Amino acid sequence: MAAVWHFYRDSFRNMTWGRPLVFLILLKFFILFAILRVFFFKPVMAGLSDEERSRVVGERLASPPTDPPAGNTYNL
């Protein structure tokens, strides 16, 4: 396992664009997981008690799936 780590570490050190590439990858992960989650993927059941959450999950599991929106055709 250490040999694999050393291989990648030495490869990035020897690359001309190694450090900027690693920086861009880390920046991308930060944007995907931190910023997008905060602004676009808010928790649906925030503020509910444990009993309310379990009730909502039970209702969603027990209810039949909803129909697709009008205009969409699916070949099922």
N, CA and C of each residue as an Amber inpcrd file, in Angstrom:
protein
   228
   0.8220000  -1.1860000   0.0000000   0.0000000   0.0000000   0.0000000
   0.8700000   1.2540000   0.0000000   1.9540000   1.1990000   0.7320000
   2.8500000   2.3520000   0.7790000   3.5080000   2.5880000  -0.5690000
   3.7530000   1.5280000  -1.3030000   4.3710000   1.6860000  -2.6170000
   3.4460000   2.4290000  -3.5720000   2.1660000   2.1640000  -3.4750000
   1.1940000   2.8710000  -4.3250000   1.1840000   4.3490000  -3.9750000
   1.1700000   4.6650000  -2.6830000   1.1820000   6.0670000  -2.2510000
   2.4440000   6.7760000  -2.7490000   3.5780000   6.1300000  -2.6070000
   4.8340000   6.7290000  -3.0670000   4.8320000   6.9290000  -4.5900000
   4.2380000   6.0040000  -5.3080000   4.1430000   6.1300000  -6.7580000
   3.3650000   7.3880000  -7.1390000   2.1920000   7.5780000  -6.5430000
   1.3950000   8.7590000  -6.8600000   2.0640000  10.0410000  -6.3710000
   2.6170000  10.0100000  -5.1980000   3.2770000  11.1970000  -4.6580000
   4.4370000  11.6350000  -5.5470000   5.2820000  10.6930000  -5.9110000
   6.4320000  11.0220000  -6.7550000   5.9970000  11.4420000  -8.1510000
   4.9230000  10.8510000  -8.6550000   4.4280000  11.2240000  -9.9760000
   3.9490000  12.6660000  -9.9890000   3.1890000  13.0640000  -8.9730000
   2.7100000  14.4400000  -8.9200000   3.8440000  15.4330000  -8.6900000
   4.8530000  15.0320000  -7.9720000   6.0030000  15.9260000  -7.7580000
   6.7680000  16.1690000  -9.0480000   6.8570000  15.1490000  -9.8810000
   7.6310000  15.2720000 -11.1100000   6.8450000  15.9150000 -12.2510000
   5.5420000  16.0220000 -12.1070000   4.7350000  16.6310000 -13.1620000
   4.8750000  18.1420000 -13.1310000   4.7950000  18.7470000 -14.3010000
   4.8510000  20.2050000 -14.3840000   3.5920000  20.8140000 -13.7800000
   2.4620000  20.2070000 -14.0570000   1.1790000  20.7330000 -13.5860000
   0.6540000  19.9510000 -12.3780000   1.5000000  19.2330000 -11.6690000
   1.0530000  18.3700000 -10.5790000   0.3690000  19.1010000  -9.4540000
   0.9990000  20.1310000  -8.9230000   0.4030000  20.8360000  -7.7850000
  -0.8540000  21.6120000  -8.1630000  -0.8600000  22.3350000  -9.2820000
  -2.1190000  22.9990000  -9.6600000  -3.2460000  21.9990000  -9.9300000
  -2.9070000  20.8390000 -10.4620000  -3.9180000  19.8240000 -10.7160000
  -4.5270000  19.3200000  -9.4120000  -3.6880000  19.0370000  -8.4350000
  -4.1940000  18.5920000  -7.1300000  -5.0310000  19.6920000  -6.4970000
  -4.5950000  20.9360000  -6.6060000  -5.3660000  22.0490000  -6.0620000
  -6.7340000  22.1560000  -6.7280000  -6.7870000  22.0050000  -8.0510000
  -8.0660000  22.0670000  -8.7490000  -8.9910000  20.9220000  -8.3610000
  -8.4400000  19.7400000  -8.1670000  -9.2530000  18.6000000  -7.7410000
  -9.8340000  18.8460000  -6.3580000  -9.0120000  19.3280000  -5.4330000
  -9.5130000  19.6160000  -4.0840000 -10.5430000  20.7420000  -4.0890000
 -10.3290000  21.7650000  -4.9220000 -11.2920000  22.8490000  -5.0420000
 -12.6210000  22.3430000  -5.5960000 -12.5600000  21.4540000  -6.5630000
 -13.7720000  20.8690000  -7.1380000 -14.5520000  20.0930000  -6.0810000
 -13.8810000  19.2680000  -5.3060000 -14.5530000  18.5260000  -4.2490000
 -15.1600000  19.4630000  -3.2090000 -14.4550000  20.5210000  -2.8750000
 -14.9950000  21.4860000  -1.9180000 -16.2640000  22.1210000  -2.4650000
 -16.2370000  22.5180000  -3.7240000 -17.4210000  23.1410000  -4.3200000
 -18.5820000  22.1580000  -4.3750000 -18.3100000  20.9320000  -4.7840000
 -19.3800000  19.9460000  -4.8950000 -20.0130000  19.6050000  -3.5540000
 -19.1940000  19.3740000  -2.5500000 -19.7240000  18.8670000  -1.2970000
 -20.0730000  19.9380000  -0.2840000 -19.4590000  21.0780000  -0.3260000
 -19.7380000  22.1090000   0.6780000 -20.7090000  23.1540000   0.1560000
 -20.3660000  23.7960000  -0.9240000 -21.1680000  24.9230000  -1.3880000
 -22.4850000  24.4590000  -1.9970000 -22.4620000  23.4730000  -2.8840000
 -23.6980000  23.0310000  -3.5040000 -24.6580000  22.4320000  -2.4890000
 -24.1500000  21.7360000  -1.5060000 -25.0220000  21.1410000  -0.4980000
 -25.7120000  22.2180000   0.3180000 -25.0010000  23.2570000   0.6590000
 -25.5740000  24.3130000   1.4970000 -26.6760000  25.0550000   0.7650000
 -26.4650000  25.3560000  -0.5090000 -27.4090000  26.2040000  -1.2170000
 -28.4900000  25.4440000  -1.9750000 -28.2320000  24.2200000  -2.4090000
 -29.1980000  23.5310000  -3.2520000 -29.7960000  22.2680000  -2.6430000
 -29.1250000  21.6460000  -1.7220000 -29.5980000  20.3840000  -1.1760000
 -29.8520000  20.5090000   0.3140000 -30.8320000  21.2990000   0.6520000
 -31.1680000  21.4820000   2.0570000 -31.8460000  20.2160000   2.5860000
 -31.6410000  19.8950000   3.8390000 -32.2890000  18.7130000   4.4110000
 -33.8140000  18.8470000   4.3740000 -34.4710000  17.8280000   3.8670000
 -35.9190000  17.8660000   3.6980000 -36.6230000  17.8300000   5.0420000
 -36.1070000  17.0870000   5.9770000 -36.7880000  16.9160000   7.2520000
 -36.1080000  17.6830000   8.3840000 -35.4940000  18.8090000   8.0580000
 -34.8540000  19.6170000   9.0920000 -35.9200000  20.1960000  10.0120000
 -35.6720000  20.1520000  11.2830000 -36.5870000  20.7250000  12.2470000
 -37.6520000  19.7630000  12.7430000 -37.6960000  18.5510000  12.2230000
 -38.6810000  17.5780000  12.6770000 -38.0890000  16.7440000  13.8150000
 -38.9570000  16.3310000  14.7020000 -38.5020000  15.4510000  15.7880000
 -38.2950000  14.0480000  15.2310000 -37.7130000  13.1730000  16.0370000
 -37.4560000  11.8010000  15.5970000 -38.7630000  11.0670000  15.2800000
 -39.7900000  11.3000000  16.0880000 -41.0700000  10.6520000  15.8370000
 -41.6860000  11.1290000  14.5270000 -41.5910000  12.4310000  14.2570000
 -42.1390000  12.9710000  13.0100000 -41.3650000  12.4500000  11.8060000
 -40.0520000  12.3420000  11.9540000 -39.2350000  11.8110000  10.8590000
 -39.6050000  10.3650000  10.5510000 -39.7590000   9.5570000  11.5900000
 -40.1090000   8.1550000  11.3630000 -41.4960000   8.0390000  10.7510000
 -42.4260000   8.9040000  11.1240000 -43.7670000   8.8850000  10.5420000
 -43.7120000   9.2440000   9.0590000 -42.9600000  10.2920000   8.7250000
 -42.8450000  10.7250000   7.3310000 -42.1930000   9.6370000   6.4870000
 -41.1270000   9.0290000   6.9730000 -40.4570000   7.9650000   6.2210000
 -41.3960000   6.7800000   6.0390000 -42.1340000   6.4170000   7.0890000
 -43.0920000   5.3140000   6.9790000 -44.1770000   5.6010000   5.9670000
 -44.6910000   6.8300000   5.9470000 -45.7230000   7.1890000   4.9720000
 -45.1750000   7.1310000   3.5450000 -43.9590000   7.5940000   3.3460000
 -43.3830000   7.5840000   1.9980000 -43.0730000   6.1710000   1.5260000
 -42.6820000   5.3060000   2.4350000 -42.4120000   3.9240000   2.0470000
 -43.7000000   3.1620000   1.7560000 -44.7660000   3.4720000   2.4910000
 -46.0240000   2.7460000   2.3420000 -46.8680000   3.2640000   1.1880000
 -46.6710000   4.5060000   0.7600000 -47.5130000   5.0640000  -0.2950000
 -47.0310000   4.5830000  -1.6600000 -47.9590000   4.4560000  -2.6120000
 -47.5450000   4.0410000  -3.9590000 -46.7570000   5.1500000  -4.6380000
 -45.9180000   4.8030000  -5.5890000 -45.1400000   5.8360000  -6.2820000
 -46.0650000   6.7590000  -7.0760000 -45.6520000   8.0090000  -7.1930000
 -46.4550000   8.9770000  -7.9220000 -46.2420000   8.7990000  -9.4190000
 -47.2210000   9.2350000 -10.1790000 -47.1280000   9.1580000 -11.6360000
 -46.0950000  10.1470000 -12.1340000 -45.4820000   9.8730000 -13.2850000
 -44.5260000  10.8360000 -13.8460000 -45.2530000  12.1070000 -14.2670000
 -44.5650000  13.2180000 -14.3520000 -45.2030000  14.4660000 -14.7700000
 -45.7860000  14.3460000 -16.1740000 -46.8380000  15.1290000 -16.4240000
 -47.4980000  15.0890000 -17.7310000 -46.5110000  15.5000000 -18.8140000
 -46.6250000  14.8570000 -19.9650000 -45.7600000  15.1810000 -21.0860000
 -44.5860000  14.2180000 -21.2260000 -44.2570000  13.5340000 -20.1680000
 -43.1670000  12.5580000 -20.2330000 -43.7420000  11.2010000 -20.5940000
 -43.1270000  10.5410000 -21.5280000 -43.5680000   9.2030000 -21.8910000
 -42.4690000   8.2140000 -21.5370000 -42.8810000   7.1510000 -20.9020000
 -41.9430000   6.1230000 -20.5020000 -42.4100000   4.8130000 -21.1260000
 -41.4930000   4.0700000 -21.6540000 -41.8190000   2.7610000 -22.2190000
 -41.5470000   1.7100000 -21.1720000 -42.5410000   1.4570000 -20.3650000
 -42.3830000   0.4500000 -19.3040000 -43.0700000  -0.8170000 -19.6890000
